[in-house]
Amino acid sequence: MNFPPQLQQKIEKWASSQGISTEQFVLQAIAEKIDTLSQQVTEEHTQQKSKMTNVLPLNQANIYRKEGILVVEAELPENFDINAFIDELREERIQDQIT
């Protein structure tokens, strides 16, 4: 992915401080965002369903490494647009740099 230079430097700095590659850092950031969105959807879904029945919450994202690759198993919200999500992450990072 092409990030603005300042953002790329921050990614490299944080990845290095955690002892992981920049790719792994970005994947973890995406996984965390997906987990947050999934939790929000799950909470909304659970609140709606609990009014009708006693339904247990959906499973949380499962994150693990397989052959050196970070794997994220999670249910995506309905109509999830990965490109819009990546654009949103970029915009958040840019706004963080500005402030």
Contact map, one row per residue, 1 for C-alpha under 8 A:
111000000000000000000000000000000000000000000000000000000000000000000000000000000000000000000000000
111100000000000000000000000000000000000000000000000000000000000000000000000000000000000000000000000
111110110000000000000000000000000000000000000000000000000000000000000000000000000000000001000000000
011111110000000000000000000000000000000000000000000000000000000000000000000000000000000000000000000
001111111000000000000000000000000000000000000000000000000000000000000000000000000000000000000000000
000111111100000000000000000000000000000000000000000000000000000000000000000000000000000000000000100
001111111110000000000000000000000000000000000000000000000000000000000000000000000000000000001100100
001111111111000000000000000000000000000000000000000000000000000000000000000000000000000000000000000
000011111111100000000000000000000000000000000000000000000000000000000000000000000000000000000000000
000001111111110000000000000000000000000000000000000000000000000000000000000000000000000000000000000
000000111111111000000100110000000000000000000000000000000000000000000000000000000000000000000000000
000000011111111100001100000000000000000000000000000000000000000000000000000000000000000000000000000
000000001111111110000000000000000000000000000000000000000000000000000000000000000000000000000000000
000000000111111111000000100000000000000000000000000000000000000000000000000000000000000000000000000
000000000011111111111101100000000000000000000000000000000000000000000000000000000000000000000000000
000000000001111111111100000000000000000000000000000000000000000000000000000000000000000000000000000
000000000000111111110000000000000000000000000000000000000000000000000000000000000000000000000000000
000000000000011111110000000000000000000000000000000000000000000000000000000000000000000000000000000
000000000000001111111000000000000000000000000000000000000000000000000000000000000000000000000000000
000000000000001111111101100000000000000000000000000000000000000000000000000000000000000000000000000
000000000001001100111111100000000000000000000000000000000000000000000000000000000000000000000000000
000000000011001100011111110000000000000000000000000000000000000000000000000000000000000000000000000
000000000000000000001111111000000000000000000000000000000000000000000000000000000000000000000000000
000000000000001000011111111100000000000000000000000000000000000000001100000000000000000000000000000
000000000010011000011111111110000000000000000000000000000000000000000000000000000000000000000000000
000000000010000000000111111111000000000000000000000000000000000000000000000000000000000000000000000
000000000000000000000011111111100000000000000000000000000000000000000100000000000000000000000000000
000000000000000000000001111111110000000000000000000000000000000000000100000000000000000000000000000
000000000000000000000000111111111000000000000000000000000000000000000000000000000000000000000000000
000000000000000000000000011111111100000000000000000000000000000000000000000000000000000000000000000
000000000000000000000000001111111110000000000000000000000000001000000001000000000000000000000000000
000000000000000000000000000111111111000000000000000000000000000000000000000000000000000000000000000
000000000000000000000000000011111111100000000000000000000000000000000000000000000000000000000000000
000000000000000000000000000001111111110000000000000000000000000000000000010100000000000000000000000
000000000000000000000000000000111111111000000000000000000001100000000000010000000000000000000000000
000000000000000000000000000000011111111100000000000000000000000000000000000000000000000000000000000
000000000000000000000000000000001111111110000000000000000000000000000000000010000000000000000000000
000000000000000000000000000000000111111111000000000000000001100000000000011110000000000000000000000
000000000000000000000000000000000011111111100000000000000001000000000000000000000000000000000000000
000000000000000000000000000000000001111111110000000000000000000000000000000000000000000000000000000
000000000000000000000000000000000000111111111000000000000000000000000000000010000000000000000000000
000000000000000000000000000000000000011111111100000000001100000000000000000000000000000000000000000
000000000000000000000000000000000000001111111110000000001000000000000000000000000000000000000000000
000000000000000000000000000000000000000111111111000000000000000000000000000000000000000000000000000
000000000000000000000000000000000000000011111111100000000000000000000000000000000000000000000000000
000000000000000000000000000000000000000001111111110000111000000000000000000000000000000000000000000
000000000000000000000000000000000000000000111111111000000000000000000000000000000000000000000000000
000000000000000000000000000000000000000000011111111100000000000000000000000000000000000000000000000
000000000000000000000000000000000000000000001111111111100000000000000000000000000000000000000000000
000000000000000000000000000000000000000000000111111111100000000000000000000000000000000000000000000
000000000000000000000000000000000000000000000011111111000000000000000000000000000000000000000000000
000000000000000000000000000000000000000000000001111111000000000000000000000000000000000000000000000
000000000000000000000000000000000000000000000000111111100000000000000000000000000000000000000000000
000000000000000000000000000000000000000000000000111111110000000000000000000000000000000000000000000
000000000000000000000000000000000000000000000100110011111000000000000000000000000000000000000000000
000000000000000000000000000000000000000000000100000001111100000000000000000000000000000000000000000
000000000000000000000000000000000000000001100100000000111110000000000000000000000000000000000000000
000000000000000000000000000000000000000001000000000000011111000000000000000000000000000000000000000
000000000000000000000000000000000000000000000000000000001111100000000000000000000000000000000000000
000000000000000000000000000000000010011000000000000000000111110000000000010000000000000000000000000
000000000000000000000000000000000010010000000000000000000011111000000001111000000000000000000000000
000000000000000000000000000000000000000000000000000000000001111100000001110000000000000000000000000
000000000000000000000000000000100000000000000000000000000000111110000111100000000000000000000000000
000000000000000000000000000000000000000000000000000000000000011111000111000000000000000000000000000
000000000000000000000000000000000000000000000000000000000000001111111110000000000000000000000000000
000000000000000000000000000000000000000000000000000000000000000111111110000000000000000000000000000
000000000000000000000000000000000000000000000000000000000000000011111000000000000000000000000000000
000000000000000000000000000000000000000000000000000000000000000011111100000000000000000000000000000
000000000000000000000001000000000000000000000000000000000000000011111110000000000000000000000000000
000000000000000000000001001100000000000000000000000000000000001111011111000000000000000000000000000
000000000000000000000000000000000000000000000000000000000000001111001111100000000000000000000000000
000000000000000000000000000000100000000000000000000000000000111100000111110000000000000000000000000
000000000000000000000000000000000000000000000000000000000000111000000011111000000000000000000000000
000000000000000000000000000000000110010000000000000000000001110000000001111100000000000000000000000
000000000000000000000000000000000000010000000000000000000000100000000000111110000000000000000000000
000000000000000000000000000000000100010000000000000000000000000000000000011111010000000000000000000
000000000000000000000000000000000000110010000000000000000000000000000000001111110000000000000000000
000000000000000000000000000000000000000000000000000000000000000000000000000111110000000000000000000
000000000000000000000000000000000000000000000000000000000000000000000000000011111000000000000000000
000000000000000000000000000000000000000000000000000000000000000000000000000111111100000000000000000
000000000000000000000000000000000000000000000000000000000000000000000000000000111111100000000000000
000000000000000000000000000000000000000000000000000000000000000000000000000000011111110000000000000
000000000000000000000000000000000000000000000000000000000000000000000000000000001111111000000000000
000000000000000000000000000000000000000000000000000000000000000000000000000000001111111100000000000
000000000000000000000000000000000000000000000000000000000000000000000000000000001111111110000000000
000000000000000000000000000000000000000000000000000000000000000000000000000000000111111111000000000
000000000000000000000000000000000000000000000000000000000000000000000000000000000011111111100000000
000000000000000000000000000000000000000000000000000000000000000000000000000000000001111111110000000
000000000000000000000000000000000000000000000000000000000000000000000000000000000000111111111000000
001000000000000000000000000000000000000000000000000000000000000000000000000000000000011111111100000
000000000000000000000000000000000000000000000000000000000000000000000000000000000000001111111110000
000000000000000000000000000000000000000000000000000000000000000000000000000000000000000111111111000
000000100000000000000000000000000000000000000000000000000000000000000000000000000000000011111111100
000000100000000000000000000000000000000000000000000000000000000000000000000000000000000001111111110
000000000000000000000000000000000000000000000000000000000000000000000000000000000000000000111111111
000000000000000000000000000000000000000000000000000000000000000000000000000000000000000000011111111
000001100000000000000000000000000000000000000000000000000000000000000000000000000000000000001111111
000000000000000000000000000000000000000000000000000000000000000000000000000000000000000000000111111
000000000000000000000000000000000000000000000000000000000000000000000000000000000000000000000011111
